[in-house]
Amino acid sequence: QVQLVESGGGLVQSGGSLRLSCAAPASIYSSYTMGWYRQAPGKQREEVATIMGYNTMYPDSVKGRFTISRDNAKNTVYLQMNSLKPEDTGVYYCNARYGGVQFWGQGTQVTVSS
């Protein structure tokens, strides 16, 4: 069973910042596309950041506020979230995918108060 271990969620006021971390097994980290998704109550899970090598992609909803990065020495992917808004509230999941295979972390709650 592949484990993606997330940390860093919490409660923050609107305009604040949080950094999420996702530690992956070395074999996954080095070969898979890594990303972050979020799911708000009553809504579908949506992708908020992807990193493949050092190429990154973001949807318009978070572009300029969120930054995905990686630390190869720690097999860890980060999501730096700045200028947080109440609509950023949700459970954030780390994702690793390659071809038709994908793995998920357990999720970490992010709550942004207004």
C-alpha positions in Angstrom: 0.0 0.0 0.0 1.5 3.3 -1.1 1.4 6.0 1.5 1.3 9.7 0.8 1.6 11.4 4.2 0.2 14.9 4.3 0.6 17.6 7.0 0.1 21.3 7.5 -3.6 21.9 7.4 -5.4 24.1 10.0 -7.5 27.1 10.6 -6.4 30.5 9.3 -8.0 33.9 8.8 -8.8 35.3 5.4 -5.7 36.7 3.9 -3.4 34.3 5.8 -1.1 31.6 4.6 -0.6 27.9 5.1 1.9 25.4 3.8 1.0 21.8 3.2 3.5 19.0 2.9 3.2 15.6 1.2 5.9 13.0 1.8 6.0 10.1 -0.8 7.9 6.9 -1.2 11.1 7.6 -3.3 9.9 5.3 -6.1 6.7 7.3 -6.4 8.1 10.7 -5.9 10.7 10.4 -8.6 8.5 9.0 -11.3 4.9 10.2 -10.8 3.2 13.5 -11.5 2.4 15.0 -8.1 -0.5 17.2 -7.3 -2.9 18.7 -4.8 -6.6 18.5 -4.9 -9.3 19.9 -2.6 -12.8 19.1 -1.9 -15.3 21.5 -0.3 -18.4 20.2 1.4 -21.0 19.3 -1.2 -18.6 19.9 -4.1 -16.5 17.7 -6.4 -12.9 17.3 -5.8 -10.9 19.7 -7.9 -7.2 20.0 -8.8 -5.4 23.0 -7.4 -1.8 22.4 -8.3 0.3 19.9 -10.3 4.1 19.4 -10.6 5.8 17.2 -13.2 9.5 17.5 -13.0 9.7 21.2 -12.3 6.8 22.1 -14.5 3.8 23.4 -12.6 0.2 24.1 -13.4 -2.7 25.8 -11.6 -6.3 26.6 -12.2 -7.2 30.3 -12.5 -8.9 30.1 -9.1 -5.6 29.8 -7.3 -3.0 31.1 -9.8 -0.8 33.7 -8.2 -1.8 32.7 -4.7 -0.7 29.0 -4.5 2.7 27.6 -5.3 3.6 23.9 -5.6 7.2 22.9 -5.1 9.4 19.9 -4.4 12.3 18.9 -2.2 14.1 16.0 -3.8 16.2 15.4 -0.8 13.1 14.7 1.3 10.8 13.2 -1.4 8.3 15.8 -0.4 6.0 18.1 -2.3 4.7 21.3 -0.8 1.8 23.6 -1.4 2.3 27.1 -0.3 -1.0 28.9 0.0 -1.1 32.7 0.4 -3.9 35.3 0.4 -6.3 32.5 1.5 -10.0 33.1 1.0 -13.0 31.4 2.7 -13.7 29.7 -0.6 -10.4 27.9 -0.2 -11.8 25.9 2.7 -11.9 22.2 2.2 -10.0 18.9 2.6 -6.8 19.0 0.7 -5.5 15.8 -0.8 -2.1 14.9 -2.1 -2.1 12.9 -5.4 0.4 10.9 -7.3 -0.4 9.6 -10.8 1.4 7.8 -13.6 -0.5 6.5 -16.6 -3.7 4.9 -15.2 -2.4 4.5 -11.7 -2.9 7.0 -8.9 -2.6 7.2 -5.2 -4.1 9.6 -2.6 -3.1 10.9 0.7 -5.5 10.8 3.7 -6.4 14.5 3.3 -5.8 17.4 5.6 -8.4 20.0 6.5 -7.9 23.7 5.6 -10.4 26.1 7.1 -10.3 29.8 6.2 -12.4 32.1 8.4 -13.8 35.4 7.1 
